[in-house]
Amino acid sequence: MNSILRYALAVTSALTLSACTAPASDRQGAAGAASAPLLAPNPNLVVQGIPPIPQSLVQQVARYTDFRGHAFVDWHPQRREMLVAHRKAGGNTSQLFRIAGPLAEPEQLTDFPDPVTRARYEPRDGRYIVFERAAGGSEASQVYRLDLDNRQVALITEPSERHGIEEWLHNSPQLLISSTPLDKTAQGGKRTTITQTLTLVDPASPTSKTPATAALASMRR
């Protein structure tokens, strides 16, 4: 939830709560509370005809305007460890966190302006994860590898297409990725036709890619 929407919700909730619950004596003395800390509107929001909102009132309604639950993402292949998606306090987007064991404190793994909510552990020993991320609200998702030892992030897909994580090949470090061209007219295509390809990629060596149809045909032989 972006900051503008949170501000609008806070203002709406605060005004409603103030109108419904504030005693008449409090409303009459509102002028004397002008020196109290006030909620500052987002600079991108035009505010007209809205009275100042005290921070104390914002804190009262925060429980109704700020939701930061945890969503399960994936299990570690060998340990009692999981990935979850969560928006930390003060954050604007959900990011990936690692929970190393039952009741362990979540450890943040990603920190980007855009949300990161889809990821998979490497299926053999979980030494790295792969995750999807778009940039700037483009929804043109790319797939990245995050090495858990050193926290290095590497792009493993081609930015001219939109990509999605499908699944790991059984008992293999090869990942099945779906891809859709961003330019629907590329390679003789049409905007009315959506062409999707499936590719097997080893995230540890992303330059080696195999079309899924060719790989499956080879396995059958």
DAUR-V51445 format. One record per run of one state. SS is the DSSP state (~ for helix, > for strand, _ for the rest). FROM is the first residue (numbers start at 1). TO is the last residue. If there is no record, write none. Layout:
SS|FROM|TO  SS|FROM|TO
//
This chain:
_|1|2  ~|3|21  _|22|23  ~|24|28  _|29|29  ~|30|33  _|34|37  >|38|38  _|39|53  >|54|54  ~|55|65  _|66|69  >|70|75  _|76|81  >|82|86  _|87|94  >|95|99  _|100|106  >|107|108  _|109|118  >|119|121  _|122|127  >|128|133  _|134|141  >|142|147  _|148|152  >|153|155  _|156|160  >|161|168  _|169|173  >|174|181  _|182|185  ~|186|188  _|189|195  >|196|202  ~|203|205  _|206|208  >|209|211  ~|212|220  _|221|221
//
